[in-house]
Amino acid sequence: MRKRVTILVPCYNEEEALPLFYRELNRVISSLSQYEFELLFINDGSKDGTLNVLRSLRKEDKRVQFVDLSRNYGKEIGMIAGFDHATGDCVITIDADLQEPPEIIPEMLKRWEAGANDVFGRRRQRKQSLGKKISSKMYHKLLSQVSDVDLDDDAGDFRLLDRKCIAALQSMRESQRYTKGMYAWIGFKKEGVDYDIAERVAGTTKWTVPKLFHLAADGLMSHSVLPLRLASFAGLTVSLCAFVYLVYVIIKSILWSDPVAGYPSLMCVILFLGGFILLALGIIGEYLGRIFMETKRRPLYFINEYTGNDENVEH
């Protein structure tokens, strides 16, 4: 009996890229006749003709399945929606923009057959600005140091996951998700496959600076309490400095009858402490906000249309 492989493709406004992606993907998997393939597309509330393209592909190729989410939930939720509906013995996640080459899928499957549970694509070089490269490496190094996950900056969402990895990820139902950190957290045997990243075949990137910042914050606060510890350490440092300065002012006033400076110094201290307190409250508020969202226990997503056999529309 042939093993079943699910190719999971999250989509948001990929109307132009999808036909090119499907043609290239089909060319690669057509040579892998020893496997049965499911092509699972997640339409994450696209506002262009992505859904119509998926319907057309479905008519031409019954291997094509798609989940049409009720709105745009973001890629992280789109990924868990794909994991929930994938039926393969393993799942290969890949974007539709062809920056990640389908040509290395056979090598991923080879590593999987040899015993690897998580085969991740590792970029040889990244076509980014110097500032973005440096900030990305610093962030992943920081998160690896202060949390219980070990992240590879050159590894992304392009990877093959064994069914046991998928089951582990499905069991983690938090709404504030950082999937890359989850891949590292669940463990299992991992191997990397190097590839060269290409230019997008169509469209523009959906990762704006605010979205990247939000994702980074989710990653840090989902896997570490470092911001809270930094706030505590800073508060202790400020308190000690204030106490030392207080002793200095008292001694100076008693021994040398030196009058204590009034309004200007007082305002500087008040503004400094006020700003620090607001910063600390903001950090605490971020964590409380995430706790509040999790306690609601809302479904992660709702489905508008699904081509497979599905008895539920909420997950």
C-alpha positions in Angstrom: 0.0 0.0 0.0 1.3 3.4 -1.0 2.0 6.0 1.7 0.0 9.1 1.6 1.7 12.5 1.5 -0.1 15.8 2.1 1.3 18.9 0.5 0.0 21.8 2.7 -0.1 25.2 1.1 -1.4 28.3 3.1 -2.7 30.9 0.7 -3.6 34.6 1.0 -4.1 36.6 -2.1 -2.1 34.2 -4.3 -4.4 34.3 -7.4 -1.4 35.0 -9.8 1.0 32.6 -8.2 -1.2 29.5 -7.7 -1.4 28.3 -11.4 2.4 28.6 -11.7 2.9 26.9 -8.4 0.6 24.0 -9.2 2.3 23.4 -12.5 5.7 23.2 -10.9 4.6 21.1 -8.0 2.8 18.7 -10.3 5.9 18.3 -12.4 7.9 17.3 -9.3 5.4 14.9 -7.7 4.5 13.2 -11.0 7.8 11.4 -10.8 7.0 10.1 -7.3 4.5 7.4 -8.3 5.3 5.3 -5.2 3.4 7.9 -3.1 -0.2 9.0 -3.1 -0.5 12.7 -2.9 -3.1 15.1 -1.4 -2.7 18.8 -2.3 -4.3 20.7 0.5 -4.7 24.5 0.1 -5.8 26.7 3.0 -7.5 29.9 1.7 -7.0 32.3 4.6 -9.7 34.9 3.7 -8.2 36.0 0.4 -9.7 39.1 -1.1 -8.7 38.4 -4.7 -9.7 35.4 -7.0 -7.7 32.8 -5.0 -10.7 30.8 -4.1 -11.9 30.6 -7.8 -8.5 29.4 -8.8 -8.6 26.7 -6.2 -12.1 25.6 -7.4 -10.8 25.4 -11.0 -7.8 23.3 -9.9 -10.1 21.0 -8.0 -12.1 20.4 -11.1 -9.0 19.4 -13.0 -7.3 17.4 -10.3 -9.2 15.5 -7.6 -6.0 15.3 -5.5 -6.6 19.0 -4.8 -8.5 19.8 -1.6 -9.0 23.2 -0.1 -10.2 24.7 3.2 -11.8 28.1 2.8 -11.6 29.9 6.2 -14.4 32.3 7.1 -12.0 35.3 7.3 -8.3 36.1 7.4 -6.9 34.6 10.6 -3.2 34.9 9.7 -0.7 32.3 8.6 -0.2 30.7 12.0 -3.9 29.8 12.4 -4.0 28.8 8.7 -1.2 26.3 9.5 -3.1 24.6 12.3 -6.2 24.5 10.1 -4.1 22.6 7.6 -2.8 20.2 10.2 -6.3 19.5 11.3 -7.5 18.5 7.8 -4.3 16.8 6.5 -4.8 13.1 5.9 -1.3 12.1 4.9 1.2 9.9 6.7 3.4 13.0 6.5 2.7 16.6 5.7 5.0 18.9 3.7 4.3 22.6 4.3 5.3 25.0 1.5 4.3 28.5 0.3 2.7 29.2 -3.0 5.1 31.9 -4.1 7.8 29.3 -5.3 10.5 30.9 -3.2 10.9 27.5 -1.7 11.7 24.9 -4.5 9.5 21.9 -4.8 12.5 20.1 -6.3 13.8 19.2 -2.8 10.6 17.4 -1.9 12.1 14.0 -3.1 15.1 14.5 -0.8 12.8 15.3 2.1 10.8 12.1 1.5 14.1 10.2 1.4 15.2 11.5 4.8 11.7 10.7 6.1 11.9 7.2 4.9 15.3 6.9 6.6 13.8 7.7 10.0 13.6 11.5 10.3 10.4 12.9 11.8 10.9 16.5 11.0 12.8 17.4 7.8 13.2 21.1 7.5 14.3 23.3 4.6 17.4 25.3 5.5 18.1 28.4 3.4 21.7 28.8 2.1 21.3 32.5 1.6 18.6 35.0 2.3 17.8 37.9 -0.1 17.1 40.5 2.6 18.5 43.8 3.7 21.5 43.7 6.0 19.5 45.2 8.8 16.8 42.6 8.5 19.3 39.7 8.4 21.1 41.0 11.5 17.8 41.6 13.5 16.5 38.2 12.5 19.7 36.4 13.6 19.8 38.3 16.9 16.1 37.6 17.6 16.4 33.8 17.0 19.6 33.7 19.0 18.0 35.6 21.9 14.9 33.4 21.9 17.0 30.2 21.8 19.0 31.5 24.8 16.1 32.6 27.0 13.5 29.9 26.2 13.2 26.1 26.1 13.4 26.0 22.3 16.4 25.9 20.0 15.7 27.8 16.8 17.6 27.7 13.5 17.4 31.2 11.9 17.8 29.7 8.4 14.9 27.2 8.8 11.3 28.3 8.1 7.9 26.7 7.5 9.1 24.7 4.5 9.4 21.3 6.1 8.2 17.7 6.2 6.4 16.6 9.3 5.7 13.0 10.3 2.2 12.1 11.5 3.4 11.9 15.1 4.6 15.5 14.8 1.3 16.6 13.3 -0.6 14.9 16.2 1.6 16.8 18.7 1.0 20.2 17.0 -2.7 19.5 16.8 -2.8 19.0 20.6 -1.5 22.5 21.2 -4.6 24.7 20.8 -3.4 28.1 22.0 -4.6 31.0 20.0 -1.4 33.1 20.2 0.8 30.8 18.1 4.4 30.8 17.0 4.6 27.7 14.9 8.3 27.8 14.3 8.9 27.7 18.1 6.4 24.8 18.4 8.4 22.8 15.8 11.4 23.0 18.1 9.4 22.5 21.3 7.8 19.2 20.4 11.2 17.6 19.7 11.5 14.4 17.6 14.3 13.6 15.2 15.1 16.5 13.0 17.2 16.9 9.8 17.9 19.8 7.6 18.0 20.0 3.8 19.8 23.0 2.2 18.2 25.0 -0.6 18.6 28.3 -2.4 15.6 30.7 -2.0 14.2 32.2 -5.2 12.3 35.3 -6.1 8.6 35.4 -5.8 6.9 34.3 -9.1 4.1 36.7 -8.6 2.5 39.1 -6.1 4.2 40.8 -3.2 5.1 39.6 0.3 2.3 39.6 2.9 4.8 40.1 5.8 4.7 43.8 6.6 6.9 45.2 9.4 3.9 45.4 11.9 3.1 41.8 11.2 6.7 40.7 11.7 6.9 42.6 14.9 3.7 41.0 16.2 4.9 37.5 15.2 8.2 38.2 17.0 6.3 39.3 20.2 4.2 36.2 20.0 7.3 34.0 19.8 9.0 35.7 22.7 6.1 35.8 25.0 4.9 32.3 24.1 8.1 30.7 25.0 9.8 32.9 27.5 9.1 35.1 30.6 12.2 37.2 29.8 10.4 40.5 29.5 8.9 40.1 32.9 12.2 39.2 34.4 13.8 42.2 32.7 11.1 44.5 34.2 11.7 43.0 37.6 15.5 43.4 37.3 15.2 47.0 36.1 12.8 47.8 38.9 15.3 46.4 41.5 18.2 48.3 39.9 16.2 51.6 39.9 15.2 51.1 43.5 18.8 50.5 44.6 20.0 53.5 42.7 17.3 55.7 44.2 18.2 54.4 47.7 21.9 55.1 47.2 21.1 58.6 45.9 18.8 59.2 48.9 21.6 58.4 51.3 23.9 60.6 49.4 21.5 63.6 49.5 20.9 63.1 53.3 24.6 62.9 54.1 25.4 65.9 51.8 22.7 68.0 53.5 23.7 67.1 57.0 27.5 67.3 56.8 27.9 70.2 54.3 24.6 72.0 54.8 24.2 71.8 51.1 20.6 72.6 50.1 18.8 69.9 48.1 18.0 70.9 44.5 14.3 71.3 44.1 11.9 71.4 41.2 14.1 70.4 38.2 15.6 67.3 39.8 12.3 66.3 41.3 10.6 66.4 37.9 13.3 64.4 36.2 13.0 61.7 38.9 9.2 61.6 38.7 9.2 61.5 34.9 11.8 58.7 34.8 10.0 56.6 37.4 6.7 57.2 35.7 8.0 56.1 32.4 9.5 53.0 33.8 6.3 52.1 35.7 4.3 52.5 32.5 6.7 50.3 30.6 6.6 47.6 33.2 2.8 47.8 33.3 2.8 47.5 29.5 4.8 44.3 29.6 2.6 42.8 32.3 -0.5 43.9 30.2 0.9 42.0 27.2 1.0 38.8 29.1 -2.4 39.4 30.8 -3.9 40.1 27.4 -2.6 36.8 26.1 -4.0 35.0 29.2 -7.3 36.7 28.7 -7.5 35.6 25.0 -6.6 32.0 26.0 -9.2 31.8 28.8 -12.0 32.6 26.3 -11.4 29.2 24.7 -12.9 30.3 21.4 -12.5 28.0 18.3 -9.3 28.9 16.5 -11.1 29.3 13.2 -14.3 28.8 11.3 -14.6 27.2 7.9 -16.7 28.6 5.1 -16.1 25.7 2.6 -14.2 22.4 2.6 -13.9 20.0 -0.2 -13.3 16.9 1.9 -15.5 15.0 4.3 -15.9 17.2 7.3 -18.6 17.1 10.0 -17.6 20.3 11.8 -17.1 23.9 10.7 -15.4 25.1 13.8 -12.1 24.1 15.4 
